[in-house]
Amino acid sequence: MSRLHGPLTWGLAALALGGLFAIQDGTRPGAGPGILARSAHDIQDMLPGAWLREYSADGVQVRRVLTLDAGGTFQESVRTVDAQGAETRFEHRGTWLYDGTNLKRKYTLMNGKPPSRLNVPFATFEIKFETRNEFRGVDHVHRNKVLYRRVGFDERP
C-alpha cells in the first residue's frame, strides 16, 4: 500500500492544483473554451460599458448600442435602416440590474418620452458570458435570443 500512497498523493495534489488554476483564471473545467464561470458579483462588475447588438428583421437592419453605467442606469441608442435605405433613430433610457441570472431593464424614457403607466416596458434576458467582451441572452417570455459584444466609443451609432 505504501507503493500506491506516493503516486496517489501526487495525483490528488495535481488534481487539486489544476482545480485551483481553473478557479484563478475564471474558467469552468469542461465548460468549453472561452466560457467564463464567474460569481454574480463578478458578472455585475463586467456589465458596465457599451454593448453592441446588430441584427435584421423583416428587411430592416437594426443596430443597438446599450450603455450600462455602474450606477444602475442605461441608455440605448437604436438605428434602423429599411429596405429602401430610410434611416430612423431612437434613444431610450432607464434603469438596470443583474439578479444573478438575468439582466433586467426598466425603460423610463422611450425616445425622450415617458412610457404609459399602464404599459411600462421591461426587458429581461438570462445572460451568459462567452468571453469578457461578449455575452448571449435569452428572453424566455418572448423567446428572443440576443448576442451583445463590448464596443468602444467610436462604434456607437
C-alpha positions in Angstrom: 0.0 0.0 0.0 2.9 2.4 0.6 3.9 2.0 -3.1 0.4 3.3 -4.1 0.3 6.0 -1.4 3.0 8.1 -3.1 1.5 8.2 -6.6 -2.0 8.6 -5.2 -0.9 11.6 -3.1 0.8 13.2 -6.1 -2.2 12.5 -8.3 -4.6 14.1 -5.7 -2.2 17.1 -5.3 -2.1 17.6 -9.1 -5.9 17.4 -9.3 -6.3 20.0 -6.5 -3.7 22.3 -8.1 -5.5 22.0 -11.5 -8.7 23.0 -9.8 -7.0 26.0 -8.2 -5.7 27.2 -11.6 -9.2 26.8 -13.1 -10.6 29.0 -10.3 -7.9 31.5 -10.7 -8.4 32.1 -14.5 -12.2 32.0 -14.2 -12.8 29.0 -16.5 -15.0 26.1 -15.6 -13.5 22.7 -16.3 -15.4 21.0 -19.1 -17.4 24.1 -20.0 -15.7 24.7 -23.3 -13.1 27.3 -24.3 -13.8 30.9 -23.6 -16.9 30.4 -21.4 -16.5 32.2 -18.1 -17.8 30.9 -14.8 -18.0 33.9 -12.5 -19.9 34.8 -9.4 -23.0 37.1 -9.8 -20.9 39.9 -8.3 -18.1 39.5 -10.9 -20.7 39.4 -13.7 -22.4 42.6 -12.5 -18.9 44.2 -12.4 -18.3 43.2 -16.0 -21.6 44.6 -17.3 -21.0 48.4 -17.2 -19.9 49.7 -20.6 -21.2 49.9 -24.2 -22.6 46.8 -25.8 -23.5 46.4 -29.5 -26.3 44.2 -30.9 -26.8 44.1 -34.7 -29.5 42.1 -36.4 -32.0 42.2 -39.2 -35.8 41.5 -39.1 -38.3 41.8 -41.9 -35.9 43.5 -44.3 -34.8 46.1 -41.6 -31.3 46.3 -40.4 -31.1 47.2 -36.7 -28.1 48.4 -34.7 -28.5 48.9 -30.9 -25.9 50.2 -28.6 -26.7 49.6 -24.9 -24.7 51.6 -22.5 -24.9 50.4 -18.9 -23.4 52.6 -16.2 -22.2 51.3 -12.8 -24.8 53.3 -11.0 -27.7 51.3 -12.4 -28.9 53.4 -15.3 -28.8 52.7 -19.0 -29.1 54.4 -22.4 -30.0 52.6 -25.5 -29.3 54.1 -29.0 -31.1 52.4 -31.8 -30.6 52.9 -35.6 -32.8 51.2 -38.1 -32.4 51.2 -41.9 -35.2 49.8 -44.0 -35.0 48.1 -47.4 -35.3 51.5 -49.2 -32.5 52.9 -47.1 -34.6 55.2 -44.9 -32.9 55.6 -41.5 -34.7 56.1 -38.2 -33.0 56.7 -34.8 -34.4 56.2 -31.3 -33.0 57.0 -27.8 -34.2 55.2 -24.7 -33.2 55.4 -21.1 -34.0 53.6 -17.9 -32.6 51.6 -15.0 -30.9 48.1 -15.0 -30.0 45.4 -12.5 -28.4 42.0 -12.6 -30.1 39.5 -10.3 -27.5 36.8 -10.5 -29.1 35.2 -13.6 -30.9 37.9 -15.6 -30.1 41.3 -16.9 -33.2 43.3 -16.3 -34.0 46.7 -17.8 -36.9 49.0 -17.0 -37.5 51.8 -19.5 -38.2 55.2 -18.1 -37.9 57.2 -21.4 -38.8 55.9 -24.8 -37.4 58.2 -27.5 -37.5 61.1 -25.0 -41.0 60.5 -23.6 -42.1 58.6 -20.5 -43.9 55.3 -21.4 -47.5 54.8 -20.4 -48.0 53.9 -16.8 -50.2 51.1 -17.9 -47.5 49.6 -20.1 -44.0 50.2 -18.7 -41.6 48.4 -20.9 -39.2 45.8 -19.4 -36.5 43.7 -21.0 -35.3 40.6 -19.1 -32.6 38.3 -20.5 -30.9 35.4 -18.9 -27.3 36.1 -19.8 -24.1 34.0 -20.1 -20.7 35.5 -20.9 -19.0 33.8 -23.8 -15.9 36.0 -23.2 -15.2 39.1 -21.2 -16.4 41.2 -24.1 -19.3 39.1 -25.4 -22.5 37.7 -23.8 -25.6 35.9 -25.0 -29.0 36.4 -23.7 -32.4 34.6 -23.8 -35.7 36.2 -23.2 -37.7 33.2 -22.1 -41.1 35.1 -22.3 -40.8 36.2 -25.9 -38.3 33.5 -27.0 -35.8 36.1 -28.2 -32.1 35.3 -28.3 -29.5 38.1 -28.4 -25.8 38.5 -28.7 -24.0 41.6 -27.4 -20.4 42.5 -27.8 -18.5 45.2 -26.0 -17.7 48.2 -28.1 -15.7 51.4 -27.8 -16.9 55.0 -28.2 -16.0 55.1 -31.9 -18.5 52.3 -32.7 -21.6 53.9 -31.3 -24.4 54.8 -33.8 
